[in-house]
Every structure is written in C-alpha cells, then in structure tokens.
Amino acid sequence: MTAEELHNAEMPLDADRAPIGAHAAPSAPVEDEADDPREDALFAERLTPVRGSAEHADAPLAPEADSADAAPDAPQASPLPGAPETADAVTASPTSEEPAEPVSPATTAEIDVDEVEARLADPGSTQSFQAIPEDRIDTDSTYDAGTTVNLMWGARSDVGCVRTHNEDSYLVQSPLFCVSDGMGGHAAGEVASSIAVETIAQHAPTSADPAQLARAVEAANAAIIRAAAEGVGRPGMGCTATAAYIEGTQLAIAHVGDSRAYLVHEGTLIRVTRDHSYVEELVDAGEITADEARVHPNRSVITRALGSDPAMYADHFQLNIEEGDRLILCSDGLSSMIPDGEIENIANQSPTAQICVDNLVDAALAAGGSDNVTVVVVDVVDDGRLREALRRRKRNVLIAVVAVVAALAIAAFAIMNTIANSVYLGIEDGRVAIYTGVPGSFMGISLSQLEDDSEIEVTDLPEDTQRRLQEGITQHSIEEARNVLNEYRRQIFAEQAQRSETARAAESAAGGAADTGGDAAAGEGADASTLADTVAPTQDAEEGGAQ
C-alpha cells in the first residue's frame, strides 16, 4: 500500500477528533485546536511517517520487495509525535531557502500496513483513558428484556448513525429502571453514565418512594464528581438520569437532564418529565413550540445534569398507574428525532415491550440517528389489584371465621360459666335434691350434677310443687336452695301436725258425739213424757167440755 493510496483511502472519522490523513502545509507543523494531545500521541503510534521533502510527499512508495535494495545509509522511519499526517512530515527546516533534493523510492521507508490495519481494527487498544473495570457494572442484574408476575420490559441502546461511540447507559433491575445519557465526549460520557446507573442501583429504595429514589440520583451525582477528581474518566464529564420504580399501582420518578419518561395510559401518550434544558425554558415561555425545540440549534444545552454541581437536586414525584399502562424511558436520541405523536402511534401498535423498543429505536435511526438512542419500555401486566382483592376477600373470610369461632368460644364459655354457677331443685329417687347446672342434656351429656339430697318425699309436697320440681326449680345459690328445703320441711311438718291435730280433733269429736247421743235420748224420753202429760190434760179437758 503506497503513501498515495493511503492518502486517498477513506479513513474513519471520530466525532470528537479531526479526520485522519489530512495534509498540512510544509511551512508549519499541523495543529488542530480541537485535538487532544493524548489523541495525537495515539495517531502517531498508528502511522509510520515517511522521511522526505514536502514536494515529494505524494511520491509513490517502494513496495516491500524493493526495500531490501535501499541504500544502506537510508535513514529509518521514526514516528513524529503530534502529527496525524502520513507523508507530510519533512526533515528540512520550513525556513530553509535551499530546495529539497528529490527522494527516490529506494530511499523511502516501508509502512507496516498490517500493523496499521490492526491498530485501526482495534481502537480499544489505543485508548488514553482509564478503562472501566469489568466489575463496575452488575451485568447479572442489567439485561435487555425480561418479565415478572407484574411487569414485562424490554431495553435497547444504539450508537446511532453519526456518533462513533455510545455514551448512553441503562439500568434494568426490576422494579427499578433507569436511562442515562452521557456528556463530555469519548472517554467521559460513557464513564459518567455507567457510574450513574451503578450508583443508582446501589442506593435504590425498596419501595416506590420518590424522595429515596431522588437521593439515589443525587448520590450518583456525587459519585461522578468524586470519580473525575480521582482520575476516572475526564474532568467535567456528566450525564442525565431518569429513574423509575414501580410497585403495584404506584410509580416513583426521579429525573435530571433531558432524558424523558412517558406513560401510555389507555392509548394516550403522556409526558411525565420536564427537560432541564434551554429549549424547554423557551417552550415554557411560549417563544417556540415543542416541534421547533426538537430542531433548535441549542437543543443540546442542558441546564441541570449529574456531575456538574455538588448541590444538584433531582425532580421527583409519584404517579398512580394501572394494569395495561406502558412506561417509556428514553434518551434525547429518541425524543429529538421523532415527535411525541409518532412515539404514541408506535407504542400503541407494538404488542410487546421489546417490540416497542425495537420499533422506537428503528424509527429514530430512520429519522437520521444523529445521537445515541436508548429506550427502555416497561409494561404493567398486573398491577396487583385483582390479587389484592382476592387477598382482601380471603382476609375478610378469615376474619369472619375467626369472629364466628370467637363468638362460639365466648358463648361456650358463657354457657359453661352459667352451667357451673346455676343451681336448681329437682328430684332424686323420689326425694327433693339440690343440683348444680341446668336441667336437661346435650348430645347425651347431662348438663347438671347432684350437689345434695334430702329426706323430703316429693309426694309430701303440693302437686304444683311436684310438677315444678320435675322441670327444675331454679335457685340463685346452694344456700338459697337449702333454705327452700328447710321451708319444705317446715311446711310438711306443719301440714303433718295439722293433720294430726285434725285427726285428734276428729277422734275427740267422734267420742263426744257418742256421749251426747245417750243424753239426748234420755232427754227426749222425759220430754215425751212431759209432753204426754201436757197433752193428756188438754185432751181430757176438751173431752170434758165436750161432754
């Protein structure tokens, strides 16, 4: 490969560097004000310049087979630091008035094409910044797509159509999700964004608490500033961060920068974050429209970002979500390329989260892909309301069962207490007895027991009392029952005494009646004779008068 061919070949461009292979004027060394000295050293390692004059800088180089025929005193090629050209470095002084002698192909040094191509094919081996250790990112918990009982998500990050490296990072650690857009160029933006997602994952809350999520974002800001001070990445590096935590029907958001969060609810796209950018302030002031902001020349001017201010704070809030809602987190590589209306159409037409991610990224690339594009989509497949309703129902049933059991237990205790403290008078072997409990039985079990018996025969009591004793006469206490027995005894004794008295009276009356009967018969005889004597003279007188 000759110097002319190398000169005419297309070389890859880096967004943060000058084109490779550009020629410089022979009178002064080439110096690009935007080039980093460390990057110049990298270019010097990639190419071996040709020693010769500026006039013959484009002269064809000798093939490798002819290099052995070169003059023994031909000087060896040596790298020129700080010069990205291939054949423009000269040995003669730029101010020399003597013309340089022509250089023949035999006096030129051969370029090791294989080494150059190997270096170009593996630019990672020439990086001038401290590499991020492999353990910086927890790859086990950060992946592109997945699903749980409640959520289904997809994620994708693309370098775009213009940039040569991707400065975006994203975090998928369900139920925590985050998108971070790095700033500061190669070896800075990707370092800041990776530190941000790592720190947010380490300090993430365990619930949908927006204040705690904001503290995790603010901890990422401090970590980026500390890393730059310790030589990791570059000074002044920064990034945006939009983090979301989903728990049931609650969505917590913490946000810094111009990365965005959208929520698709019942087919309508709702932008839930506000960009911390210059053009957003113009939109709020009514000076430009949202569509004009997407193409505004100052659309990349960020007013708040991680890594720029130790006192930076994150916007945070909480939203209610439902089953069927779709959350979209994205860097400005999506929102600056396609309008919100197209995002809404793509979101509604995509059946799954990963398909939605792919369609959105592809749409941004088709629109030009002028920036890195990172999209995370999370679908709420189960907000837990049904399970919560079932849980509440089970809880209510359990509470009802416990209440019934408790009521039964209380009732049983009350019944047992009543039975244990109840006293009544009943019948035991034809005699009056005292029982504790209540008359009757339950499932063949007697609800009473004999406390004391007596010698009082039931038949000695009135019939009404006998009937009541068969049913059980309730007493307030055993002492009261004993008093009743004593009363029964008194009544029976009194009745027996009365009967005895009545019997004696009857006997006396019977004896007196016999004596009275004899006397009465004698009296009747005397009275009869007296009456006869009285009647007889009367009759005689009547007869005498008649005569």
Protein Blocks (a to p, Z undefined) as FASTA:
>chain_A
ZZklmmmpccdddfkbccehiacdfkbccddfkbcfklmmmmmmmpccdeddfklmmpcc
ddfklmmmpcfklccddddehiabfklccfbdfklmbdcddddfklpccddfklmmmmmm
mmmlmccbdcddfklpcfklgcfbdcdfkbccdddddebjmbmbdfbdcddddfbdcddd
deeiehklmmmmmmmmmmmmmmpcfbdcfklmmmmmmmmmmmmmmmmmnopajehiacdd
dddddehjaccdddedjbdcdddeehiacdfbdcddfklmmmmnopacfklmmmgfklmp
cfbdehjamkbccddddddddehiacddddfklmmmpcfklmmmmmmmpmbfklmmmmmm
mmmmmnnopaccdddddddfbgolmmmmmmmmmmmmmmmmmmmmmmmmmmmmmmmmmmmm
pccdddeehiacddedjeddeehiafbdcfbdcfbdfklpcfklmmmmmnopadfbfklm
mmmmmmmmmmmmmmmmmmmmmmmmmmmmmmmmmmmmmmmmmmmmmmmmmmmmmmmmmmmm
mmmmmZZ
